[in-house]
Amino acid sequence: MSQDEPTTLLLTLTGADRPGVTAAICGVVDDHGGATVLDVEQVVVRGQLTLAVLLTARECVPLRDAVVAKATALGYAVTAVIGEGDNESRQAGRAQVVVLGAPLTARAVGAVAGAVSGHGANIDRIRRLARNPVTTLELDASGADVERLRRELSLIAAQENVDIAVSPGGLARRGRRLVVMDVDSTLIQDEVIELLARHADREAEVAAVTEAAMRGELDFTQSLHQRVAALAGLPESVIDEVRAAVRLTPGARTLVRTLKQLGFTVAVVSGGFIEVVAPLAHELGIHHAHANALEIVDGHLTGRVKGQVVDRAEKAAALRRFAAAEGLPLTRTVAIGDGANDLDMLAIAGLGVAFNAKPTVQQQAHTTVNVPHLDAVLFMLGISRDEIEAAGFASTNE
């Protein structure tokens, strides 16, 4: 043994979980004075406990024998390894890898783990963030280059049909953030302009243009003017009817409530219309809202919009403005969207999430969420389902 390294005893117990096990083991350690705790890790999976305790002691052999005897009497299998030194320092380059699947297969988990090790990084810890509505695991890795690992794991995500987010670990994982969301087909399930067009009996025509614009096949500004023109002559009252008809995406209310409880700032930016977006944002307690404004004259829609169109460039500019107003760098921002007009803001955000998005958007975003639950984005931020439910924010419908 090296004179510079303390003699250590690593104890690992496994068995059925029950109260008092850690206290009992520590009691035995205390009876053999002079022992110091260096590390403790405990995990329970489906009622099965694994407890690891790393100690220094003047006389490890008697302590080992006493702990083994106590653990055996409690009905636990135990291994004990005498060595020297504390845990090795973790490698530089901390990364959090979140894997989300419905279902999450063993092959997918193995592929992710293999890619992380092939990258030269080490998985230090794994924990489950959620079982319902999707299974989500968080891997705490060291020795990783976040951008390179993100690119490598995006290939695994496509191959294994899972969603994977890679974010900087350590302190970068903590602290306040700005979360900016698209509205139509993201925060809500509907396309507001199609609901308006329904009142003019031109929904199918407008929907076709919307789809092409979201796929990036049409210039958004040009397509917006074309679609809004179909609304000319509608009475202003249809806005209230549409506002009442919009449906929140499942998990939307849970997402916003949880983010606000964490002290995050929530914003929406939309290529839709402020006449619908602003009341919705007010109802949910969202801090910032930016969208197009419909021109209304003599109580009727003119078929035109007022001011600058909120296109993909303006969405990114709005994210920058919101971040500046909140005193946050872009690295502390999260953007969520589904269409081609969201690409610029997804690109500049610290984490850009493509939510049930068009293929071209999924290919360019930092990560994807392909389940119909908006609160799954919380898992990508390292927030567990248990934490959400314990805070009372979970809602099965909203």
C-alpha positions in Angstrom: 0.0 0.0 0.0 1.2 3.5 -0.7 1.9 5.7 2.3 0.1 8.6 0.5 -3.1 6.7 -0.1 -5.5 5.7 2.8 -6.4 2.1 3.2 -10.1 1.7 2.1 -12.9 -0.7 2.3 -15.6 -0.8 -0.3 -18.8 -2.6 0.8 -21.6 -3.4 -1.6 -24.9 -4.8 -0.3 -27.8 -6.1 -2.4 -31.2 -7.5 -1.4 -34.8 -6.6 -0.8 -35.2 -3.0 0.3 -36.5 -2.1 3.8 -36.0 0.8 6.2 -33.0 1.0 8.4 -30.4 -0.9 6.4 -28.0 2.1 5.9 -28.4 3.0 9.6 -27.6 -0.6 10.7 -24.5 -0.8 8.6 -23.3 2.6 9.7 -23.8 1.4 13.3 -21.5 -1.5 12.8 -18.9 0.9 11.3 -19.2 3.2 14.2 -18.6 0.4 16.6 -15.2 -0.1 15.0 -13.9 3.5 15.7 -11.7 5.3 13.4 -13.6 4.7 10.1 -14.4 7.6 7.8 -17.0 7.6 5.1 -15.6 8.7 1.7 -18.6 7.9 -0.5 -22.1 6.3 -0.4 -24.3 5.4 -3.3 -27.8 3.8 -2.9 -30.4 2.9 -5.5 -33.7 1.0 -5.3 -35.1 -0.7 -8.4 -38.4 -2.5 -8.1 -37.9 -3.0 -4.4 -34.3 -4.3 -4.7 -31.6 -2.3 -2.9 -28.0 -1.8 -3.9 -26.0 0.0 -1.3 -22.3 0.8 -1.8 -20.2 2.4 1.0 -16.5 3.4 0.6 -14.7 3.8 3.9 -11.2 4.4 5.3 -10.3 2.5 8.5 -7.3 1.7 10.6 -8.2 -2.0 10.7 -10.1 -3.0 7.6 -10.2 -6.8 8.1 -12.1 -6.8 11.4 -14.5 -4.1 10.1 -15.1 -6.1 6.9 -15.9 -9.3 8.9 -18.3 -7.4 11.2 -20.1 -5.7 8.3 -20.4 -9.0 6.4 -21.8 -10.7 9.5 -24.4 -8.0 10.0 -25.4 -7.8 6.4 -25.8 -11.6 6.2 -27.9 -11.5 9.3 -30.2 -8.9 7.7 -30.5 -11.2 4.6 -28.2 -9.2 2.2 -25.6 -10.5 -0.1 -22.4 -8.4 0.4 -19.0 -8.0 -1.2 -16.1 -6.3 0.5 -12.9 -5.1 -1.2 -9.9 -3.7 0.6 -7.8 -1.3 -1.4 -6.4 2.2 -1.3 -7.3 5.7 -2.3 -10.5 7.5 -3.0 -12.6 7.4 -6.2 -10.6 8.6 -9.2 -11.4 12.1 -10.3 -14.0 12.3 -13.0 -12.7 13.2 -16.5 -13.2 16.7 -17.7 -16.0 17.3 -20.2 -19.3 16.6 -18.3 -22.4 15.7 -20.3 -25.9 14.7 -19.6 -27.4 12.3 -22.1 -31.2 11.8 -21.9 -32.7 8.9 -23.8 -36.5 8.8 -24.2 -38.4 5.9 -25.8 -41.9 4.4 -26.0 -40.9 1.7 -25.7 -37.2 2.0 -24.7 -35.6 -1.2 -25.9 -32.5 -2.8 -24.5 -30.9 -2.6 -27.9 -31.4 1.2 -27.9 -29.9 1.6 -24.4 -27.0 -0.6 -25.4 -26.4 1.4 -28.6 -26.3 4.7 -26.7 -24.0 3.2 -24.1 -21.7 1.8 -26.8 -21.6 5.2 -28.6 -20.7 7.0 -25.4 -17.8 4.6 -24.6 -16.8 4.6 -28.3 -16.6 8.4 -28.0 -14.0 7.9 -25.2 -16.4 9.1 -22.5 -17.4 7.2 -19.3 -20.9 6.7 -17.9 -20.6 7.6 -14.2 -24.3 7.3 -13.2 -27.6 6.3 -14.8 -31.0 7.2 -13.3 -34.6 6.8 -14.5 -36.4 10.1 -15.0 -39.8 8.7 -16.1 -41.7 5.5 -16.7 -44.9 7.1 -17.9 -45.9 8.3 -20.4 -42.5 7.4 -21.9 -39.5 5.7 -20.4 -36.7 8.1 -19.9 -33.1 7.5 -18.7 -30.5 10.1 -17.9 -26.8 9.2 -18.3 -24.2 11.2 -16.4 -21.0 11.0 -18.5 -17.5 12.5 -18.2 -14.8 12.9 -20.8 -17.2 14.0 -23.5 -17.2 16.6 -26.1 -20.9 17.7 -26.0 -21.2 18.9 -29.6 -19.4 15.9 -31.1 -21.3 13.4 -28.9 -24.6 15.1 -29.8 -23.9 14.6 -33.5 -22.9 10.9 -33.0 -25.9 10.1 -30.9 -28.3 11.8 -33.3 -27.5 8.9 -35.7 -28.3 6.4 -32.9 -31.6 8.2 -32.2 -32.7 7.8 -35.9 -31.6 4.2 -36.1 -33.2 3.1 -32.8 -36.4 5.3 -33.0 -35.7 7.0 -29.7 -35.2 10.7 -28.7 -31.8 11.7 -27.3 -30.7 15.0 -25.9 -27.1 15.8 -25.0 -26.4 18.8 -22.8 -23.4 20.1 -20.9 -23.3 18.7 -17.3 -22.2 20.1 -14.0 -23.2 23.7 -13.2 -24.3 24.2 -16.8 -27.2 21.9 -16.0 -28.4 24.1 -13.2 -29.8 27.6 -12.9 -32.5 29.7 -14.5 -33.4 29.3 -18.2 -35.6 30.9 -20.8 -37.9 28.5 -22.6 -39.4 29.8 -25.9 -42.2 27.8 -27.6 -43.9 27.9 -31.0 -47.7 27.9 -30.5 -49.6 26.2 -33.4 -49.0 22.4 -33.4 -46.7 22.8 -30.4 -48.3 24.6 -27.4 -51.7 23.9 -28.9 -52.9 21.0 -31.2 -54.4 23.3 -33.8 -53.4 25.6 -36.6 -55.3 28.8 -35.7 -55.3 30.1 -39.3 -57.1 26.9 -40.4 -59.7 27.3 -37.7 -60.3 30.8 -38.9 -60.4 29.6 -42.5 -63.1 27.1 -41.6 -65.4 30.0 -41.0 -64.8 31.1 -44.6 -65.2 27.6 -46.0 -61.6 27.6 -47.2 -60.0 25.4 -44.6 -58.7 22.7 -47.0 -57.1 25.3 -49.2 -55.4 27.1 -46.4 -54.3 23.8 -44.7 -52.5 22.7 -47.9 -50.5 26.0 -48.0 -49.7 25.7 -44.3 -48.3 22.2 -44.7 -46.1 23.3 -47.6 -44.8 26.2 -45.6 -44.1 24.1 -42.5 -42.1 21.7 -44.7 -40.1 24.6 -45.9 -41.4 24.3 -49.5 -42.8 27.8 -49.5 -41.6 31.2 -48.3 -43.3 31.7 -45.0 -44.1 35.4 -45.4 -45.5 34.9 -48.9 -47.6 31.9 -47.7 -48.9 33.8 -44.7 -50.2 36.7 -46.9 -51.8 34.1 -49.2 -53.5 32.4 -46.4 -54.6 35.5 -44.5 -56.1 36.8 -47.8 -58.6 33.9 -47.6 -60.0 35.4 -44.3 -61.0 38.7 -45.9 -64.5 39.7 -44.9 -64.9 37.5 -41.8 -66.5 39.2 -38.8 -64.2 40.0 -35.9 -66.3 37.8 -33.7 -64.8 34.7 -35.3 -61.6 35.4 -33.4 -63.4 34.8 -30.1 -64.9 31.6 -31.4 -61.5 30.3 -32.5 -59.9 31.3 -29.3 -62.4 29.2 -27.4 -61.9 26.3 -29.7 -58.2 25.8 -29.5 -56.9 22.7 -27.7 -53.8 22.7 -25.5 -51.3 20.0 -26.4 -51.3 17.2 -23.7 -48.8 18.1 -21.1 -48.7 21.8 -22.0 -50.1 23.1 -18.8 -47.9 20.8 -16.8 -44.8 22.0 -18.7 -45.6 25.7 -18.1 -46.5 25.2 -14.4 -43.3 23.3 -13.7 -41.0 25.7 -15.5 -42.5 28.6 -13.6 -42.1 26.8 -10.3 -38.4 26.4 -11.1 -38.1 30.1 -11.7 -37.7 29.7 -15.5 -39.0 32.3 -17.9 -41.5 31.0 -20.4 -42.3 32.7 -23.7 -44.2 32.0 -26.9 -43.5 33.3 -30.4 -45.8 32.4 -33.2 -46.4 32.8 -36.9 -50.1 32.8 -35.9 -52.0 35.8 -34.4 -51.6 37.8 -31.3 -55.4 38.1 -31.0 -55.4 34.4 -30.0 -51.9 34.0 -28.6 -52.0 36.8 -26.1 -55.1 35.6 -24.2 -53.8 32.0 -24.2 -50.4 33.2 -22.8 -52.2 35.3 -20.1 -54.3 32.2 -19.1 -51.2 30.1 -18.7 -49.1 32.7 -17.0 -46.6 32.9 -19.8 -44.2 35.8 -19.5 -43.7 37.0 -23.1 -45.8 36.6 -26.2 -45.1 37.7 -29.8 -47.1 37.0 -32.9 -48.6 38.5 -36.1 -51.5 41.0 -35.8 -54.6 40.8 -38.0 -55.8 44.0 -39.6 -59.4 44.7 -38.6 -61.5 47.5 -40.1 -65.1 48.2 -39.3 -65.4 44.9 -37.3 -64.2 42.7 -40.2 -60.9 41.1 -41.1 -59.4 42.8 -44.2 -57.3 39.8 -45.2 -54.0 41.5 -44.3 -51.7 41.5 -41.3 -50.3 44.6 -39.6 -46.6 45.3 -39.2 -43.6 43.0 -39.6 -44.4 39.4 -40.3 -43.2 37.0 -37.6 -41.2 34.6 -39.8 -38.3 32.3 -39.0 -35.8 35.2 -38.7 -38.1 37.2 -36.5 -38.7 34.2 -34.2 -35.0 34.0 -33.7 -34.8 37.7 -33.1 -37.6 37.5 -30.5 -35.7 34.8 -28.7 -32.7 37.0 -28.5 -34.8 39.9 -27.2 -36.4 37.8 -24.6 -33.0 36.5 -23.4 -31.6 40.0 -23.3 -34.6 41.2 -21.3 -34.1 38.4 -18.8 -30.3 38.9 -18.6 -29.6 35.3 -19.8 -27.1 34.2 -22.4 -28.3 32.1 -25.4 -26.7 29.1 -23.8 -29.4 29.3 -21.1 -32.2 29.2 -23.6 -34.4 26.3 -24.8 -36.5 26.6 -28.0 -39.3 24.2 -29.0 -41.0 24.1 -32.4 -42.3 21.9 -35.2 -42.0 23.7 -38.5 -39.4 25.1 -40.9 -40.1 28.7 -39.6 -38.8 27.5 -36.2 -35.4 26.5 -37.5 -33.5 29.7 -36.8 -34.6 29.9 -33.2 -33.9 26.2 -32.7 -30.4 26.7 -34.1 -29.4 29.7 -31.8 -30.9 28.3 -28.6 -28.7 26.4 -26.1 -31.1 23.5 -26.7 -33.3 23.3 -29.8 -36.1 20.7 -29.5 -38.1 19.6 -32.5 -41.5 18.6 -31.2 -43.3 16.1 -33.4 -41.7 18.0 -36.2 -41.4 17.8 -39.9 -38.4 15.6 -41.1 -36.3 18.6 -42.2 -36.7 20.2 -38.7 -35.9 16.9 -36.9 -32.7 16.6 -38.9 -31.5 20.1 -38.0 -32.6 20.4 -34.3 -30.4 19.5 -31.4 -32.9 16.9 -30.2 -36.4 15.6 -30.9 -39.4 14.7 -28.9 -41.7 12.4 -30.9 -44.4 11.6 -28.4 -47.6 13.6 -28.1 -46.8 14.9 -24.6 -45.3 18.4 -24.4 -44.2 17.9 -20.8 -41.7 15.3 -22.0 -39.5 18.3 -22.7 -39.0 18.5 -18.9 -37.2 15.2 -19.0 -34.8 16.6 -21.5 -33.9 19.2 -18.9 -33.2 16.5 -16.3 -36.5 16.9 -14.4 -38.0 13.6 -13.3 -41.7 12.6 -13.4 -41.6 11.9 -9.7 -40.5 15.5 -9.0 -43.3 16.8 -11.2 -45.9 14.7 -9.5 -44.6 15.5 -6.1 -44.9 19.2 -6.8 -48.6 18.6 -7.8 -48.1 19.9 -11.4 -48.8 16.8 -13.4 -52.0 16.7 -15.4 -53.2 13.8 -17.6 -54.9 16.1 -20.1 -53.0 19.3 -20.0 
